[in-house]
Every structure is written in structure tokens, then in C-alpha cells.
Amino acid sequence: MRGGMMDAGRRREIERKVYAGQRLDRADGVGLAGCDDLVWLGRLAHHRRADPERAGFVLDPRWGPATDAGLAADAGVTADAGPAADARSADAGPVTVLTYGRDTAPEIWVDRLMAVRDRQDADGGCRVLVAVRAGTAPEEVATADPAAPVLALRLLALSRLLLDNVARIAVSYPIEGASLCQLALNFGVDQLLAGAEGGPEATAALREELVTLIGDAGFRPVELDPEQRVIHTYDPPPSQADRRSEPQRVWA
């Protein structure tokens, strides 16, 4: 599908459905997938967040730097049988994982999301959809051709807009990195997954890093356990404006 500007009437129709809390259908998803207005897409996805003020994070060794390899071992990830074999999917209890790559066509992603939604309508077992970038296992990193950030943000926004029956959309912090994760929080993502290596001190440093990143993105950080139970709700760190308004102490 070639990107382009959506017809004004179609755009108003989709906006009306999103802001009224109505379910989008496949045709809506395909239309959104082909729209070049990424800012508008992000705004719609942000409106569909379960909580407009908070964003969560989970510290779990399974979501460390080798996430892709770990998923293959722990969740039985298998190749898609669909028309685009660059993505993989797996169910791991309350978590559904979809893997994407640079060749993932947004309209094919829409079809995968619709399959997840239909399955969720049937059994209601999924609480978190995790989008994981392909080619991040240790043996693949050297040759990986990662998906462009624009594509990643588009796929994440589509995930939030179409999966109205899945509570959370999540990404892996070690895989995506700080910059994309912070942007993703404004494109419908409301949870970051990470796992530190190196013991308690490394975990504490990672926790502080995530709290700051989420706060700087404009959300109140909430730490969750792997079962999605709240561990702690943090006060957001001072905004950049507040930091600039106060003299910085250079010497103790």
C-alpha cells in the first residue's frame, strides 16, 4: 500500500468513531495504515490509551537485551504462515507477542491485529500486546536491518487503535532504546518492558532510568510486576521547564 493523505470525509468519520469510543473495523485500520499524517495517527492512538496520565514499566529478566531469543525459547515463537513471513507471533499467557521488521507492511499488521482481537473476543485471555522488533537476537544483531522508527510508531499506533479489547500495548526498552520508547508513549504505548543484567545495583539504575524517561514523556510512572500488579506509583520527575527555572547546583 502506498501512503497518502486520507480523504477529509473519511478522516472525520474515523475521528468520530475514535472519540466516541466506537470499535474500528478492518477498513478503518487499512485506511489508517495508508495515511501519511503520523502526528494525527499518534493523536488518535493517544486518545485510546487506557490511562491518559500514567505509563507503566515491568522489570523482568525475560525482557532483557536478548528478548527476541528469549521469546523463541520461552514462548514457543514460530514463523507466521501469513503472506509476510518477516513477523512472528506467540501467546504467553496474558501476553501476546507480535514481532515486526522493516518489511512489515502496515496493512498486513492490521490483519494480524484483527486476528488477535478476534481471539481476544473469544477467550479474553490477553492483557498485554507486546510489539518486538525482529532481528534482535544476539546472533542476528550484526546483520539486522532494523525497521525505521516511523514504521514502528505507525504499527504501534495501529495496535492501540484496533485492539480495543486489550488493556496494554507494550514495547521492549532494551530493544527499542530510550528515544523511540519515549515517542512510543505518545503513540498509544502505555508500558515499557525491561530486564537488567548485573544484580540489584543494575536493576536499581534501570528503574531510575525508566522512571525519569516516563516522567519526561509527560506521564506518571507506575512499576508493575510481571502479573500486571502495581508495585509502586511514582511522582513524576520535575519537568524540563521546572529544571531550567531553578539554579543548578554544580558544587556541593
DOKOL-471870 format. One line per 3 residues: their letters; for each residue x, y, z negated of N, C-alpha, C, CB. Coordinates in steps of 0.02 Angstrom, whole numbers, plus 50000, padded with zeros to 5 digits. Each point is the difference from the previous one (the first is absolute). Glycine has a CB too. Example, Ala and Ser with C-alpha at 12.3 -4.5 7.8 and 13.67 -1.06 7.14 Angstrom:
<sites>
as> 50660:49716:49610:49955:50059:50000:50045:50060:50000:49905:49941:49938  50077:50112:50098:50042:50059:49997:49961:50055:49963:50059:49968:50108
</sites>
This chain:
<sites>
mrg> 50042:49940:50000:49958:50060:50000:50044:50062:50000:49908:49938:49939  50075:50110:50104:50037:50062:50001:49967:50049:49952:50035:49981:50120  50007:50056:49843:49973:50048:49954:49971:50060:50036:50082:49963:49916
gmm> 49877:50076:50049:49970:50059:50031:49957:50035:49949:50003:49946:50113  49965:50106:49910:49955:50038:49958:49931:49968:50002:50066:50106:50019  49903:49887:49924:49933:49970:49996:49949:50052:50021:50036:49922:49908
dag> 49912:50054:50126:49944:50042:50018:49971:50034:49938:49975:49925:50098  50009:50139:49907:49978:50039:49942:49938:49969:49967:50048:50103:50052  49905:49875:49989:49940:49970:49972:50015:49935:49963:49935:50052:50091
rrr> 50109:49907:49938:50020:49937:49967:50036:50015:49935:50009:49943:50111  50032:50108:49890:50038:50019:49940:49953:50021:49944:50095:50036:50072  49854:50004:49945:49952:50022:49949:49961:49940:49973:49991:50112:50057
eie> 49993:49841:49986:49963:49940:49978:50040:49960:49950:49942:49997:50110  50122:49992:49903:50042:49962:49954:50010:50038:49935:50058:49947:50097  49953:50118:49908:50007:50041:49939:49938:49994:49957:50074:50080:50061
rkv> 49868:49924:49970:49937:49995:49963:49996:49934:49963:49944:50074:50084  50074:49872:49949:49996:49934:49969:50050:49994:49942:49965:49951:50110  50096:50075:49899:50050:49996:49947:49978:50040:49939:50090:49986:50086
yag> 49889:50076:49925:49983:50042:49943:49934:49979:49967:50061:50093:50055  49897:49870:49981:49938:49974:49971:50011:49932:49967:49935:50062:50086  50127:49911:49918:50014:49936:49970:49973:49941:50038:50000:50057:49893
qrl> 49986:49952:50172:49972:49946:50040:50056:49957:50029:49901:50071:50028  50083:49867:49986:50049:49953:50027:50015:50017:50073:49961:49911:49921  50103:50088:50097:50021:50009:50069:49999:49932:50035:50072:50100:49969
dra> 49910:49899:50095:50000:49937:50037:50063:49995:50043:49874:50000:50001  50131:49945:50035:50060:49989:50040:50010:50055:50052:49987:49877:49983  49959:50145:50049:50005:50053:50049:50029:50064:49969:49903:49951:50063
dgv> 50076:50064:49876:50028:50058:49964:50075:49990:49989:49890:50020:49944  50129:49920:50035:50070:49986:49987:50042:50006:50062:49966:49926:49909  50010:50048:50147:50037:50005:50063:50006:50073:50022:49960:49885:50034
gla> 49987:50153:49957:50003:50071:50016:50051:50037:49957:49881:49995:50034  50120:49990:49902:50049:50031:49955:50071:49979:50018:49914:50003:49909  50094:49933:50110:50066:49974:50018:50029:50037:50060:49968:49889:49954
gcd> 49990:50134:50091:50024:50033:50060:50003:50076:49995:49954:49906:50061  50031:50122:49880:50000:50072:49991:50069:50024:49981:49880:49997:49966  50144:50056:50068:50067:50027:49987:50003:50047:49940:50021:49988:50120
dlv> 49922:50031:49853:49999:50049:49945:50014:49964:49934:49918:50074:50063  50146:49917:49922:50019:49962:49941:49980:50036:49935:50095:49951:50065  49907:50115:49936:49981:50038:49940:49927:49989:49983:50087:50087:50027
wlg> 49871:49914:50024:49928:49988:49989:49989:49929:49976:49972:50082:50089  50063:49870:49940:49994:49930:49979:50020:49992:49927:50023:49963:50117  50032:50069:49863:50021:49997:49931:49950:50032:49953:50117:50001:50040
rla> 49853:50054:49981:49951:50034:49957:49939:49955:49988:50038:50111:50044  49940:49855:50009:49943:49954:49992:50018:49942:49953:49960:50031:50115  50099:49941:49894:50021:49944:49958:50007:50022:49928:50060:49948:50098
hhr> 49968:50111:49891:50007:50025:49932:49932:50007:49966:50104:50062:50035  49845:49957:50003:49933:50007:49971:49973:49933:49977:49980:50099:50074  50042:49847:49957:49975:49933:49983:50038:49967:49942:49965:49989:50119
rad> 50085:50045:49854:50036:49972:49943:49951:49986:49943:50105:50062:50033  49908:49884:49930:49957:49982:49943:50005:50053:49945:50014:49879:50027  50045:50149:49963:50011:50051:49949:50040:50056:50032:49997:49914:49905
per> 49974:50145:50104:50036:50055:50033:50054:50032:49958:49897:50020:50062  50107:49962:49874:50047:50034:49955:50058:49956:49977:49906:50070:49963  50088:49864:50042:50050:49954:49974:50027:49955:50054:49944:50004:49889
agf> 50118:49975:50102:50032:49950:50043:50038:49952:49956:50009:50081:50098  49987:49855:49916:50030:49950:49957:50065:49973:50028:49888:49971:49962  50149:49996:49994:50059:49963:50021:50006:49937:49958:50059:50106:50034
vld> 49969:49842:49997:50009:49935:49968:50073:49982:50004:49883:49964:50029  50147:50020:49914:50069:49975:49998:49998:49925:49993:50042:50108:49949  49979:49857:50103:49996:49928:50002:50059:49975:50043:49872:50001:49987
prw> 50169:49953:49986:50059:49977:50038:49983:49974:50069:50052:49972:49893  49887:50004:50117:49981:49974:50066:49997:50055:50053:49935:49911:49943  50062:50151:50035:49999:50056:50048:50066:50038:50001:49877:50010:49981
gpa> 50177:49954:50008:50066:50030:50004:50023:50009:50072:50027:49948:49891  50038:50067:50119:50026:50015:50067:49990:49944:50050:50083:50070:49945  49911:49868:50033:49992:49944:50047:49927:49980:50007:50115:49960:49970
tda> 49840:50089:50028:49928:49985:49999:49979:49954:50056:49982:50110:49949  50038:49904:50112:49976:49961:50057:50018:49927:49993:50009:50101:50072  50054:49886:49909:50021:49931:49989:49962:49968:49942:50113:50028:50046
gla> 49876:50011:49902:49965:49974:49942:49928:49982:50016:50074:50068:49928  49894:49973:50113:49932:49985:50020:49996:49934:50039:49975:50122:50002  50073:49869:50042:50001:49939:50040:50007:49939:49955:50050:50062:50096
ada> 49989:49944:49851:50011:49943:49955:49943:49990:49951:50122:50019:50012  49853:50037:49960:49952:49995:49946:49927:50000:50022:50084:50056:49930  49901:49976:50126:49930:50006:50019:49984:49961:50063:49999:50112:49947
gvt> 50048:49852:50080:49985:49959:50059:49984:50040:50061:49961:49914:49924  50075:50139:50088:49985:50043:50058:50013:49962:50064:50029:50102:49934  49923:49900:50112:50007:49966:50063:49988:50049:50057:49964:49892:49948
ada> 50060:50090:50111:49993:50044:50058:49927:50005:50020:50115:49970:50039  49866:50091:49982:49932:50009:50026:49990:49960:50063:49997:50114:49951  49943:49861:50057:49982:49965:50061:49967:50047:50050:49987:49894:49935
gpa> 50006:50170:50046:49967:50048:50042:50043:50024:50058:49935:50035:49902  50041:50015:50135:50034:50023:50059:50065:50037:49987:49891:50006:50052  50121:50015:49887:50062:50036:49984:50035:49962:49945:49951:50112:50034
ada> 50102:49853:49983:50033:49956:49952:50053:50035:49959:49979:49907:50076  50024:50160:49928:50049:50036:49961:49979:50009:49928:50035:50059:50103  49904:49927:49881:49975:50009:49932:49980:49933:49970:49960:50115:50029
rsa> 50044:49882:49905:49982:49939:49965:49952:50017:49944:50111:49948:50028  49854:50003:49948:49952:50013:49947:50000:49942:49951:49929:50069:50078  50053:49946:49860:49996:49947:49950:49954:50024:49944:50115:49958:50027
dag> 49855:49994:49940:49961:50014:49940:50038:49973:49940:49891:49996:50065  50116:50045:49883:50032:49978:49939:49955:50021:49942:50117:50010:50051  49830:49951:49938:49953:50016:49947:49965:50066:50015:50071:49938:49918
pvt> 49933:50110:50035:49965:50064:50011:50036:50046:50048:49955:49989:49886  50102:49990:50141:50039:50042:50045:49999:49971:50070:50074:50037:49905  49910:50004:50145:50005:49980:50070:50056:50040:50032:49877:49971:50005
vlt> 50168:49995:50030:50058:50031:50031:49992:49999:50075:50073:49965:49903  49937:50092:50129:50004:50005:50072:50068:50030:50018:49874:50013:50011  50161:49954:50033:50066:50024:50020:49995:50031:50069:50056:49911:49932
ygr> 49976:50147:50076:49997:50036:50064:50070:50015:50024:49890:50051:49968  50116:49964:50097:50064:50017:50029:49992:50054:50053:50041:49885:49978  50013:50131:50055:49999:50056:50048:49954:49986:50059:50116:50028:49966
dta> 49869:49908:50049:49957:49983:50056:49928:49987:49980:50100:49953:50056  49884:50061:49881:49931:49990:49978:49955:50054:50030:50040:49947:49892  49915:50033:50153:49954:50048:50030:49946:50017:49949:50022:49954:50116
pei> 49962:50110:49874:49950:50019:49950:49933:49965:50010:50056:50109:49991  49923:49879:50072:49936:49968:50010:50002:49927:49979:49976:50079:50094  50083:49888:49911:50006:49932:49975:49999:50000:49924:50066:49967:50102
wvd> 49965:50083:49869:49997:50008:49927:49928:50008:49977:50114:50054:50000  49846:49982:50038:49929:50007:49984:49966:49932:49996:49998:50113:50055  50017:49844:49993:49969:49933:50000:50021:49960:49939:49999:50002:50125
rlm> 50064:50004:49855:50023:49965:49940:49965:50026:49938:50111:49981:50054  49880:50085:49944:49966:50029:49942:49926:49978:49998:50078:50098:50005  49891:49898:50053:49931:49977:50001:49994:49928:49976:49977:50079:50095
avr> 50073:49879:49922:50000:49931:49975:50007:49998:49925:50049:49962:50108  49995:50081:49864:50007:50003:49927:49935:50024:49968:50123:50024:50013  49845:50025:50017:49938:50027:49972:49944:49948:50001:50034:50114:50038
drq> 49962:49849:50017:49948:49947:50004:50012:49947:49947:49987:50021:50123  50077:49960:49868:50015:49950:49950:49985:50026:49930:50089:49952:50075  49925:50111:49914:49986:50031:49935:49924:50003:49988:50107:50067:50008
dad> 49855:49949:50043:49927:49999:49993:49975:49932:49979:49991:50090:50087  50043:49857:49939:49978:49932:49987:50018:49976:49930:50011:49978:50121  50051:50038:49856:50022:49970:49936:50021:50051:49947:50035:49903:50065
ggc> 49977:50159:49954:50015:50053:49952:50062:49989:49958:49882:50019:49997  50167:49942:50029:50057:49983:49959:50059:50047:50003:49964:49887:50015  50036:50160:50032:50059:50043:50010:49991:50067:49964:50022:49945:50111
rvl> 50030:50074:49851:49998:50065:49967:50050:50049:50030:49965:49942:49897  50087:50031:50136:50053:50043:50027:50019:49976:50070:50043:50025:49883  49961:50021:50164:50027:49985:50066:50070:50031:50003:49885:49998:50055
vav> 50165:49961:49958:50069:50024:50003:50023:49998:50073:50025:49959:49882  49997:50098:50144:50028:50004:50067:50076:49997:49993:49901:50068:50044  50130:49881:49985:50072:49989:49994:50033:50004:50069:49983:49928:49897
rag> 50066:50115:50109:50035:50007:50064:50042:49938:50015:50002:50124:49985  49992:49850:50076:50036:49940:50020:50074:50015:50009:49896:49956:50056  50144:49990:49943:50072:50007:50012:50039:50024:49941:49972:50021:50116
tap> 50004:49965:49823:50034:50025:49941:50031:49945:49957:49922:50096:50001  50072:49842:50020:50035:49947:49966:50075:50010:50010:49903:49919:50015  50139:50060:49937:50072:50015:50005:50031:49979:50066:50005:49986:49879
eev> 49974:49957:50149:50031:49976:50062:49975:50038:50061:50012:49888:49948  49935:50154:50044:49972:50035:50056:50019:50074:50003:49907:49920:49996  50116:50108:49948:50010:50072:49995:50048:50026:50053:49976:49992:49878
ata> 50077:49972:50135:50052:50025:50046:49973:50008:50070:50085:49944:49930  49865:50016:50090:49975:50003:50068:49930:50030:50004:50070:49902:50026  49903:50120:49919:49931:50025:49999:49994:50066:50038:49982:49942:49890
dpa> 49962:50067:50143:49983:50062:50034:49936:50024:49966:50054:49967:50112  49952:50072:49835:49942:50014:49957:49946:50040:50035:50077:49996:49902  49863:49996:50071:49944:50040:50025:50010:50073:49984:49923:49902:49987
apv> 50058:50141:50059:50006:50072:49989:49955:50022:49942:50028:50017:50122  49994:50032:49839:49958:50024:49945:49930:50021:50021:50103:50036:49944  49891:49995:50115:49934:50021:50024:49954:49940:50008:50052:50098:50059
lal> 49974:49847:49970:49960:49940:50007:49981:49972:49932:50057:49975:50108  49990:50023:49846:49986:49974:49933:49944:50040:49967:50119:49961:49990  49884:50104:50013:49949:50042:49969:49932:49990:50033:50087:50083:49969
rll> 49913:49908:50097:49937:49987:50036:49969:49935:49977:50044:50064:50099  49996:49883:49897:49974:49935:49979:49975:50001:49928:50078:49945:50080  49957:50091:49877:49979:50004:49930:49935:50038:49994:50119:49996:49964
als> 49874:50059:50073:49937:50038:49998:49942:49958:50025:50064:50106:50017  49947:49857:50037:49948:49956:50026:49980:49948:49948:50043:50018:50117  50007:49957:49846:49986:49950:49949:49952:50027:49947:50113:49950:50020
rll> 49901:50111:49957:49957:50029:49949:49930:50015:50027:50101:50049:49945  49894:49974:50116:49936:50020:50028:49955:49940:50014:50055:50099:50049  49974:49845:49973:49960:49942:50019:49987:49952:49943:50046:50012:50113
ldn> 50001:49984:49839:49991:49951:49945:49964:50033:49942:50105:49940:50035  49831:50073:49975:49961:50032:49948:49983:49953:49943:49954:50075:50086  50061:49861:49922:49985:49951:49947:50063:49974:49966:49898:49968:50063
var> 50159:50062:49951:50064:49983:49966:50021:50061:49960:50035:49918:50092  49976:50073:49844:50010:50057:49956:50064:50039:50015:49937:49938:49913  50118:50028:50101:50065:50034:50004:50036:49983:50065:50008:49998:49875
iav> 50027:50052:50151:50046:49992:50056:50070:50014:49973:49912:50033:50088  50134:49920:49923:50066:50005:49969:50055:49991:50052:49953:49958:49892  50107:50069:50092:50060:49990:50040:50058:49983:49953:49958:50080:50090
syp> 50094:49891:49940:50059:49983:49962:50049:50059:49999:49986:49878:50031  50029:50145:49909:50047:50056:49993:50070:49984:50025:49933:50038:49903  50096:49904:50080:50067:49985:50026:50004:49997:50076:50020:49938:49895
ieg> 49927:50039:50136:50000:49993:50073:49989:50067:50034:49959:49883:49988  49991:50154:49991:49981:50061:50035:50043:50060:49981:49886:49956:50006  50140:50045:49933:50040:50057:49979:49959:50057:49972:50082:49968:50085
asl> 49952:50078:49881:49965:50053:49963:49960:50046:50046:50090:49995:49915  49940:50026:50141:49967:50050:50042:49934:49974:50029:50112:50047:50028  49890:49893:50001:49939:49973:50029:49948:49985:49946:50067:49953:50095
cql> 49955:50020:49848:49953:49985:49947:49964:50063:49976:50072:49903:49965  49964:50151:50029:49969:50062:49977:49949:50025:50050:50104:50028:49936  49913:49968:50129:49951:50019:50051:49941:49952:50000:50093:50048:50070
aln> 49920:49887:49922:49947:49950:50002:49947:50012:49947:50083:49919:50046  49938:50108:49897:49951:50015:49947:49948:50050:50022:50088:49975:49916  49927:50064:50136:49951:50047:50027:49967:49973:50064:50067:50093:49950
fgv> 49945:49843:50065:49968:49968:50057:49962:49937:49978:50091:50044:50075  49881:49959:49865:49957:49946:49976:50032:49949:49955:49940:50017:50102  50126:49982:49895:50034:49953:49954:49993:50025:49929:50083:49967:50090
dql> 49902:49987:49864:49993:50021:49930:50039:49956:49953:49889:50044:50027  50158:49916:50000:50041:49958:49957:50067:49985:50032:49896:49949:49951  50157:50056:50009:50068:49984:50022:50023:49938:49962:50025:50122:50026
lag> 50007:49832:50009:50024:49938:49970:50076:50000:50002:49896:49938:50035  50135:50044:49910:50074:50000:49997:50023:49950:49948:50003:50121:50035  50059:49856:49975:50030:49955:49952:50074:50015:49994:49916:49912:50027
aeg> 50106:50105:49913:50070:50018:49990:50043:49938:49992:49964:50107:49947  50098:49899:50072:50050:49948:49989:50055:50029:49955:49975:49944:50112  50041:50020:49835:50053:50025:49957:49982:50008:49927:50041:50057:50098
gpe> 49901:49920:49881:49984:50001:49930:49959:50060:49978:50102:49938:49982  49888:50069:49951:49955:50052:49972:50019:50071:50020:49981:49924:49906  50085:50091:50097:50020:50068:50017:49980:50017:50071:50096:49992:49919
ata> 49914:49961:50127:49980:50012:50069:49925:50008:50006:50100:49935:50039  49863:50025:49923:49927:50005:50002:49977:50067:49973:49991:49877:49987  50040:50147:49959:49982:50065:49971:50015:50056:50049:50022:49955:49886
alr> 50034:50041:50149:50018:50051:50049:49950:50000:50058:50121:49990:49968  49860:49951:50055:49952:49994:50054:49932:50028:49979:50061:49900:50044  49919:50085:49895:49936:50025:49974:50000:50077:50001:49987:49897:49927
eel> 50067:50133:50048:50004:50073:49999:49998:50029:50071:50066:49993:49893  49967:49973:50153:50001:50021:50070:49930:50000:50030:50116:49955:50011  49845:49993:49975:49933:49995:50027:49953:50050:49968:50020:49879:50024
vtl> 49987:50131:49912:49958:50049:49965:50011:50069:50030:50004:49932:49894  50059:50086:50118:50016:50065:50029:49974:50006:50071:50101:50006:49928  49909:49941:50112:49978:50002:50070:49925:50009:50005:50097:49927:50031
igd> 49866:50034:49929:49927:50005:50003:49976:50068:49976:49992:49876:49982  50039:50149:49964:49981:50066:49975:50015:50055:50051:50021:49959:49885  50036:50037:50149:50018:50050:50050:49953:49997:50060:50119:49993:49962
agf> 49850:49949:50050:49952:49994:50055:49932:50029:49981:50060:49898:50039  49932:50122:49897:49938:50032:49978:49952:49955:49964:50014:50073:50094  50010:49868:49883:49956:49952:49966:50026:49985:49930:49969:49950:50111
rpv> 49986:50027:49847:50019:49980:49933:50022:49927:50002:49920:50083:49947  50141:49901:50033:50024:49931:50005:49968:49954:49948:50108:50044:50043  49876:49895:49979:49972:49949:49956:50039:49936:50012:49885:50054:50001
eld> 50145:49919:49946:50036:49936:50007:49951:49943:49987:50109:50053:49963  49893:49897:50082:49956:49942:49996:50042:49937:49995:49911:50060:50066  50061:49888:49905:50034:49936:50001:49980:49963:50064:50003:49994:49873
peq> 50028:49948:50141:49984:49965:50063:49928:49979:50006:50115:49961:50000  49848:50037:49944:49929:49983:50002:49956:50061:50005:50025:49899:49934  50005:50159:50080:49964:50063:50009:49970:50029:49936:49975:49961:50114
rvi> 50054:50019:49829:49979:50030:49936:50044:50060:49985:49959:49888:49958  50010:50164:50015:50037:50062:49985:50047:49989:49941:49904:50069:50044  50160:49947:49966:50050:49998:49947:50006:50069:49968:50062:49908:50059
hty> 49944:50142:49983:50009:50068:49974:49980:50051:50053:50093:49961:49923  49873:50092:50055:49985:50057:50044:50044:50058:49980:49880:49962:50016  50158:50064:50031:50049:50052:49987:49972:50069:50015:50092:49919:50026
dpp> 49935:50130:49938:49987:50069:50020:50041:50013:50063:49978:50037:49880  49995:49999:50168:50039:50015:50060:50060:50045:49982:49897:49989:50071  50160:50002:49962:50057:50044:49987:49984:50070:50024:50079:49904:50012
psq> 49959:50147:49965:49987:50069:50022:50004:50005:50076:50047:50043:49891  49911:50000:50137:50002:50011:50072:50064:50036:50019:49873:50003:50004  50141:49996:50061:50058:50037:50025:49995:50074:49983:50014:49916:50093
adr> 49925:50112:49912:49990:50071:49985:50016:50014:49927:49912:50008:50090  50065:49947:49866:50014:50010:49929:50074:49995:49986:49888:49953:49972  50147:50002:50062:50071:49992:49989:50038:50063:50022:49989:49877:50016
rse> 49988:50153:50040:50034:50060:50024:49985:50060:49957:49995:49955:50114  49948:50044:49850:49980:50058:49961:50038:50005:49934:49888:49994:50052  50146:49953:49928:50037:50000:49937:50075:49995:50013:49902:49947:49943
pqr> 50137:50091:50021:50074:49996:50009:50023:49929:49984:50013:50122:49970  50031:49852:50073:50026:49933:49990:50062:50002:49956:49955:49966:50112  50048:49990:49839:50056:49997:49954:50057:49962:50032:49923:50006:49900
vwa> 50132:50028:50112:50058:49967:50029:50046:49973:49946:49992:50076:50099  50015:49962:49848:50043:49979:49944:49958:49988:49938:50097:50065:50047  49921:49883:49918:49963:49984:49937:50019:50049:49946:49995:49879:50031
</sites>
